[in-house]
């Protein structure tokens, strides 16, 4: 279970683009629960700038409780066809110790599309 450890995991996922009539807030909010499969709390969405010419959002949330509390931190990039998600999930007690690592990884991410 990782109790009391600094365990962390990263995930790269791709989602279909937002449907017409669905607000950006609703669209972003649906993915954390789908990704982790648990009830989420403390969902926060911030402007993530851009990646290339595409807008991005930084999304954080918490799951679990007590020693099993997990901190999730993700960058979501919204392209014309898909939303790309790069996220970390870690023991909440050690999330602060991993801030520099997450920031370093997020700052080096690039979207590279294959030549057609």
DRENDO-1510 file (C-alpha; in Angstrom, 1 decimal, always signed):
<recs>
REC; n; res; u; v; w
REC; 1; UNK; +0.0; +0.0; +0.0 .
REC; 2; UNK; +3.0; +2.4; +0.3 .
REC; 3; UNK; +2.0; +3.5; +3.8 .
REC; 4; UNK; +4.6; +5.9; +5.2 .
REC; 5; UNK; +6.7; +5.7; +2.0 .
REC; 6; UNK; +7.6; +8.3; -0.5 .
REC; 7; UNK; +6.1; +6.2; -3.3 .
REC; 8; UNK; +5.0; +8.1; -6.4 .
REC; 9; UNK; +3.8; +7.2; -9.9 .
REC; 10; UNK; +3.4; +9.1; -13.1 .
REC; 11; UNK; +0.8; +8.5; -15.8 .
REC; 12; UNK; +0.4; +9.8; -19.4 .
REC; 13; UNK; -3.1; +9.5; -20.7 .
REC; 14; UNK; -5.1; +10.8; -23.7 .
REC; 15; UNK; -8.8; +11.8; -23.6 .
REC; 16; UNK; -11.3; +12.7; -26.3 .
REC; 17; UNK; -11.8; +16.4; -26.8 .
REC; 18; UNK; -14.5; +18.3; -24.9 .
REC; 19; UNK; -18.0; +17.8; -26.2 .
REC; 20; UNK; -20.1; +20.8; -27.3 .
REC; 21; UNK; -22.2; +22.2; -24.5 .
REC; 22; UNK; -19.8; +21.0; -21.8 .
REC; 23; UNK; -18.0; +23.8; -19.9 .
REC; 24; UNK; -14.2; +23.6; -19.5 .
REC; 25; UNK; -14.7; +23.3; -15.7 .
REC; 26; UNK; -17.1; +20.3; -16.1 .
REC; 27; UNK; -14.8; +18.7; -18.6 .
REC; 28; UNK; -11.7; +19.0; -16.4 .
REC; 29; UNK; -13.5; +17.9; -13.3 .
REC; 30; UNK; -14.7; +14.6; -14.8 .
REC; 31; UNK; -11.2; +13.2; -15.4 .
REC; 32; UNK; -9.7; +13.0; -11.9 .
REC; 33; UNK; -12.3; +10.7; -10.6 .
REC; 34; UNK; -12.2; +8.6; -13.7 .
REC; 35; UNK; -8.4; +8.4; -13.5 .
REC; 36; UNK; -8.0; +7.4; -9.9 .
REC; 37; UNK; -11.3; +5.6; -9.4 .
REC; 38; UNK; -11.8; +7.1; -5.9 .
REC; 39; UNK; -13.8; +9.9; -4.5 .
REC; 40; UNK; -11.8; +13.1; -4.9 .
REC; 41; UNK; -11.6; +16.3; -2.9 .
REC; 42; UNK; -9.8; +19.6; -3.0 .
REC; 43; UNK; -9.9; +19.8; -6.8 .
REC; 44; UNK; -8.0; +22.9; -7.9 .
REC; 45; UNK; -7.5; +24.1; -11.5 .
REC; 46; UNK; -5.0; +26.7; -12.5 .
REC; 47; UNK; -3.9; +28.2; -15.8 .
REC; 48; UNK; -1.0; +26.0; -17.0 .
REC; 49; UNK; +0.1; +28.4; -19.7 .
REC; 50; UNK; +0.6; +26.8; -23.1 .
REC; 51; UNK; +2.5; +23.9; -24.6 .
REC; 52; UNK; +3.4; +24.9; -28.2 .
REC; 53; UNK; +0.3; +26.7; -29.3 .
REC; 54; UNK; -2.1; +24.7; -27.1 .
REC; 55; UNK; -3.6; +25.9; -23.8 .
REC; 56; UNK; -2.9; +23.9; -20.7 .
REC; 57; UNK; -4.3; +23.7; -17.2 .
REC; 58; UNK; -2.6; +22.5; -14.0 .
REC; 59; UNK; -4.9; +20.3; -12.0 .
REC; 60; UNK; -4.4; +19.1; -8.4 .
REC; 61; UNK; -6.6; +17.0; -6.1 .
REC; 62; UNK; -6.5; +14.6; -3.1 .
REC; 63; UNK; -7.8; +11.1; -2.5 .
REC; 64; UNK; -7.9; +8.7; +0.4 .
REC; 65; UNK; -7.6; +9.5; +4.1 .
REC; 66; UNK; -5.2; +9.4; +7.0 .
REC; 67; UNK; -1.9; +7.6; +6.1 .
REC; 68; UNK; -3.4; +6.6; +2.7 .
REC; 69; UNK; -4.0; +10.2; +1.5 .
REC; 70; UNK; -2.7; +10.7; -2.0 .
REC; 71; UNK; -1.8; +14.0; -3.7 .
REC; 72; UNK; -2.4; +14.2; -7.4 .
REC; 73; UNK; -0.7; +16.9; -9.6 .
REC; 74; UNK; -1.4; +16.9; -13.4 .
REC; 75; UNK; -0.8; +19.0; -16.5 .
REC; 76; UNK; -3.6; +18.8; -19.0 .
REC; 77; UNK; -3.0; +20.1; -22.6 .
REC; 78; UNK; -6.0; +20.7; -24.8 .
REC; 79; UNK; -5.3; +20.2; -28.5 .
REC; 80; UNK; -7.7; +20.3; -31.4 .
REC; 81; UNK; -8.5; +16.6; -31.2 .
REC; 82; UNK; -7.4; +15.3; -27.8 .
REC; 83; UNK; -6.6; +16.3; -24.3 .
REC; 84; UNK; -3.2; +15.0; -23.1 .
REC; 85; UNK; -2.8; +14.4; -19.4 .
REC; 86; UNK; +0.6; +14.0; -17.6 .
REC; 87; UNK; +0.2; +13.5; -13.9 .
REC; 88; UNK; +1.8; +12.3; -10.7 .
REC; 89; UNK; +0.2; +10.6; -7.8 .
REC; 90; UNK; +2.1; +10.4; -4.5 .
REC; 91; UNK; +1.8; +10.0; -0.8 .
REC; 92; UNK; +0.5; +13.4; +0.4 .
REC; 93; UNK; +2.9; +13.4; +3.4 .
REC; 94; UNK; +5.8; +13.7; +0.9 .
REC; 95; UNK; +4.3; +15.8; -1.9 .
REC; 96; UNK; +6.2; +18.9; -0.9 .
REC; 97; UNK; +9.5; +17.0; -1.1 .
REC; 98; UNK; +8.7; +16.1; -4.7 .
REC; 99; UNK; +7.7; +19.6; -5.8 .
REC; 100; UNK; +11.0; +20.3; -7.6 .
REC; 101; UNK; +10.9; +17.0; -9.4 .
REC; 102; UNK; +7.4; +17.6; -10.7 .
REC; 103; UNK; +8.2; +21.1; -11.8 .
REC; 104; UNK; +11.3; +19.9; -13.6 .
REC; 105; UNK; +9.4; +17.2; -15.4 .
REC; 106; UNK; +6.5; +19.5; -16.4 .
REC; 107; UNK; +8.9; +22.2; -17.6 .
REC; 108; UNK; +10.6; +19.7; -20.0 .
REC; 109; UNK; +7.4; +18.2; -21.5 .
REC; 110; UNK; +6.8; +18.7; -25.2 .
REC; 111; UNK; +4.0; +17.6; -27.6 .
REC; 112; UNK; +5.6; +15.9; -30.5 .
REC; 113; UNK; +3.2; +14.7; -33.3 .
REC; 114; UNK; +4.4; +12.1; -35.8 .
REC; 115; UNK; +5.0; +13.3; -39.4 .
REC; 116; UNK; +2.2; +12.2; -41.7 .
</recs>
